[in-house]
Amino acid sequence: MLKPNPDDGGESQRIISPFAQTTSTVAPARPGGPASLALWIVSGLLVVLVLGIVGFFTFKYLDDPYRTLEPFPMDKYLSDYRSMAGAKFKADLKVSADLGWKAETGRLMVFNLQNDSRSVVVLIPPKLSGIYFTKGQNYQVALEVGEGGLVYADSCEKE
């Protein structure tokens, strides 16, 4: 609807909206409500789940006693065991044979590295006497090369 504009002497026309006389109110958004509450609950559960998973894997990683040890270098050991005296390593070993046990000394075992067909003889100390070794079983072992090239097990876990 066009009407003359009295402010400029009637020379221009003013446009009037057909909705000029209509009033409306917009209700403010209500905080909360069932949908908002459900969203917060689901979000909270997801955060707890993610933190739980991250915490589990972090604890599992940090609790691994072998994570800081280098893999046992069989080639270096066979070529010059004297240079490795006192060094500690980790190894994935498979039980090959039991050579005997003596109460004050420990158990002498023959193992094969899982990725190598060569054997290594390891002295299992009396502190690990609670572990029952069966031929063919796999173990993760922390090894220490002792004087004379004898390899000692510091700790042992069945895989």
C-alpha positions in Angstrom: 0.0 0.0 0.0 1.4 3.3 -1.1 0.6 6.6 0.7 2.0 10.1 0.2 4.8 10.9 2.7 3.9 14.1 4.6 7.5 14.6 5.9 8.8 15.6 2.5 5.8 17.7 1.3 4.0 14.7 -0.3 6.5 14.3 -3.2 7.6 10.7 -2.4 5.5 7.8 -1.4 5.8 5.9 1.8 5.4 2.1 1.8 3.3 0.7 4.6 3.6 -3.0 5.5 0.4 -4.9 5.6 1.7 -6.4 8.9 2.2 -2.9 10.5 -0.8 -3.2 12.7 0.0 -6.8 13.8 1.8 -7.5 17.1 3.5 -10.7 18.0 5.5 -12.0 20.8 8.2 -14.6 20.7 8.4 -16.8 23.8 12.0 -17.0 25.2 13.6 -20.4 24.9 13.1 -22.4 28.0 16.3 -23.6 29.5 16.4 -27.4 30.1 13.6 -29.6 29.1 13.7 -33.4 28.5 15.6 -33.2 25.2 18.3 -31.0 26.7 18.6 -33.3 29.8 19.0 -36.4 27.6 21.7 -34.7 25.5 23.7 -33.9 28.7 23.4 -37.4 30.0 24.5 -38.9 26.7 27.4 -36.5 26.4 28.5 -37.2 30.0 28.4 -40.9 29.4 30.4 -40.6 26.2 33.1 -38.5 28.0 33.3 -41.1 30.8 33.6 -43.9 28.3 36.3 -42.2 26.3 38.3 -41.3 29.5 37.9 -44.9 30.7 39.3 -46.3 27.4 42.2 -43.8 27.3 42.9 -44.6 31.0 42.9 -48.3 30.4 45.3 -48.2 27.5 47.6 -45.7 29.3 47.7 -47.9 32.4 48.3 -51.0 30.3 51.2 -49.3 28.5 52.8 -47.8 31.6 52.4 -51.1 33.6 54.4 -53.1 31.0 57.8 -53.9 32.7 59.4 -54.7 29.4 58.6 -51.5 27.5 61.9 -49.8 28.2 64.1 -52.9 27.3 65.6 -53.5 23.9 65.0 -56.8 22.1 67.6 -59.5 22.8 70.2 -59.3 19.9 70.9 -63.0 19.3 73.5 -62.3 16.5 75.5 -59.9 18.8 75.3 -62.3 21.7 76.6 -65.2 19.6 79.4 -63.2 18.0 80.6 -61.4 21.2 78.8 -62.0 24.5 81.4 -60.2 26.5 80.4 -56.8 25.1 76.9 -57.4 26.4 77.8 -58.4 30.0 75.5 -56.6 32.5 73.0 -55.5 29.8 69.3 -56.2 30.1 67.0 -57.1 27.3 63.5 -58.4 26.6 62.8 -61.5 24.5 59.8 -63.5 23.4 60.9 -67.0 24.1 59.5 -70.5 23.4 60.4 -73.3 25.8 62.5 -75.9 24.1 63.9 -78.0 27.0 64.5 -78.2 30.7 68.1 -79.0 31.6 67.7 -79.3 35.3 67.0 -77.7 38.6 69.1 -77.0 41.7 67.4 -75.4 44.8 70.0 -72.7 45.5 70.9 -72.0 41.9 67.7 -72.2 39.9 66.5 -73.9 36.8 68.5 -74.1 33.5 66.2 -73.9 30.5 66.7 -73.9 26.7 64.6 -71.5 24.8 64.1 -70.5 21.2 63.5 -66.9 20.2 60.1 -66.7 18.5 61.5 -65.1 15.4 64.7 -67.1 15.3 65.4 -70.8 15.2 68.6 -70.6 17.3 68.5 -71.6 20.9 69.6 -69.7 24.0 70.2 -71.2 27.5 68.7 -69.2 30.3 69.1 -69.6 34.1 65.8 -69.1 35.8 66.6 -68.0 39.4 64.9 -69.5 42.5 62.7 -66.3 42.9 60.9 -67.4 39.7 60.5 -71.0 40.9 56.7 -70.6 41.0 56.5 -70.6 37.2 55.9 -74.0 35.7 57.5 -74.3 32.2 56.1 -76.7 29.6 57.7 -77.4 26.3 56.2 -75.3 23.5 54.8 -72.5 25.8 55.7 -68.9 25.0 57.0 -66.4 27.5 58.0 -62.8 27.6 61.2 -62.6 29.6 63.5 -59.8 30.8 67.0 -61.2 30.4 70.4 -60.1 31.7 73.7 -61.2 30.3 75.9 -62.2 33.1 79.6 -62.9 33.6 80.9 -65.6 31.2 77.9 -65.1 28.9 75.3 -66.9 31.0 71.9 -65.4 30.5 69.7 -64.9 33.6 66.0 -64.3 33.6 65.0 -61.3 35.8 61.3 -61.7 35.3 59.0 -63.9 33.2 55.4 -63.7 32.0 53.4 -66.3 30.1 52.0 -65.0 26.8 
